Amino acid sequence: MWNLNLAYAYYLTQDEKQCIAYLNEFIQHSQKVHVTVPDFPYFLELCWSMEQGRLGFVPGISFKQELNRMIRSSNIFIKGWHIDTSFLFKERRHVLW
């Protein structure tokens, strides 16, 4: 989990190289221990930045997959993030789902 926090910290300081390195570590570790990606707003912000092209691509991370996972969640807080985030995505893409 700490490497996700570091990835976000480096994202905020605009150090894309370090951000992506820590995101890669986070994804690799998550896959090794079979843990789903945590539901943190800053993770979604990183996904959104990748979707917008402001952050390089990281294998294993997809904004659309995160949105789909969120809508299937039984957590109402997570579903609220889905509504807010999917609105931003639709607005940017000018597409109605």
C-alpha positions as CSV (number, residue, x, y, z in Angstrom):
1,M,0.0,0.0,0.0
2,W,2.9,2.4,0.8
3,N,4.0,2.3,-2.8
4,L,0.6,3.6,-4.0
5,N,0.9,6.5,-1.5
6,L,4.4,7.2,-2.9
7,A,3.1,7.0,-6.4
8,Y,0.5,9.7,-5.6
9,A,3.1,11.8,-3.8
10,Y,5.4,11.8,-6.9
11,Y,2.4,12.5,-9.1
12,L,1.6,15.6,-7.1
13,T,5.3,16.7,-7.4
14,Q,5.0,16.0,-11.2
15,D,7.7,13.4,-11.1
16,E,6.1,11.0,-13.6
17,K,9.1,8.6,-13.7
18,Q,9.0,7.9,-10.0
19,C,5.1,7.9,-10.0
20,I,5.0,5.2,-12.6
21,A,7.7,3.2,-11.0
22,Y,5.8,3.0,-7.7
23,L,2.5,2.3,-9.5
24,N,4.2,-0.6,-11.2
25,E,5.4,-1.9,-7.9
26,F,2.0,-1.5,-6.4
27,I,0.3,-3.5,-9.2
28,Q,2.9,-6.2,-9.1
29,H,2.6,-6.6,-5.4
30,S,-1.2,-6.6,-5.6
31,Q,-1.2,-9.3,-8.2
32,K,1.3,-11.5,-6.1
33,V,-0.9,-11.4,-3.0
34,H,-4.2,-11.5,-5.0
35,V,-5.5,-8.3,-3.6
36,T,-7.9,-6.2,-5.6
37,V,-6.9,-2.6,-6.0
38,P,-8.0,-0.5,-3.0
39,D,-10.8,2.0,-3.3
40,F,-9.0,5.3,-2.7
41,P,-9.8,8.5,-4.5
42,Y,-6.2,9.2,-5.2
43,F,-5.9,5.9,-7.1
44,L,-8.8,6.9,-9.2
45,E,-7.2,10.3,-9.8
46,L,-4.1,8.5,-11.1
47,C,-6.3,6.4,-13.4
48,W,-8.1,9.5,-14.6
49,S,-4.7,11.2,-15.4
50,M,-3.7,8.2,-17.4
51,E,-7.0,8.3,-19.3
52,Q,-6.4,11.9,-20.1
53,G,-2.8,11.3,-21.2
54,R,-1.3,13.4,-18.4
55,L,0.4,10.3,-17.0
56,G,2.0,7.5,-18.8
57,F,0.4,4.1,-19.2
58,V,0.8,1.5,-16.5
59,P,0.0,-2.1,-17.4
60,G,-2.8,-3.5,-15.2
61,I,-4.5,-0.2,-14.6
62,S,-7.5,0.9,-16.6
63,F,-9.8,3.8,-15.8
64,K,-12.8,2.1,-17.5
65,Q,-12.2,-1.2,-15.6
66,E,-12.1,0.7,-12.3
67,L,-15.4,2.4,-13.1
68,N,-16.9,-1.0,-13.9
69,R,-15.6,-2.5,-10.7
70,M,-16.9,0.4,-8.7
71,I,-20.5,0.1,-10.0
72,R,-20.5,-3.6,-9.1
73,S,-19.4,-2.8,-5.6
74,S,-21.8,-3.3,-2.7
75,N,-20.2,-0.3,-1.0
76,I,-22.4,2.8,-1.4
77,F,-19.4,5.1,-0.9
78,I,-17.7,3.5,-3.8
79,K,-20.8,3.7,-5.9
80,G,-20.9,7.5,-5.2
81,W,-17.4,7.8,-6.5
82,H,-18.6,6.0,-9.6
83,I,-21.3,8.4,-10.2
84,D,-19.1,11.5,-9.8
85,T,-16.2,10.0,-11.8
86,S,-18.3,8.6,-14.6
87,F,-19.9,12.1,-15.1
88,L,-16.4,13.6,-15.5
89,F,-15.5,10.8,-18.0
90,K,-18.7,11.3,-20.0
91,E,-18.2,15.1,-20.0
92,R,-14.7,14.7,-21.3
93,R,-15.6,12.2,-24.0
94,H,-18.9,13.9,-24.9
95,V,-20.6,10.5,-24.8
96,L,-23.6,9.3,-23.0
97,W,-23.4,5.8,-21.6
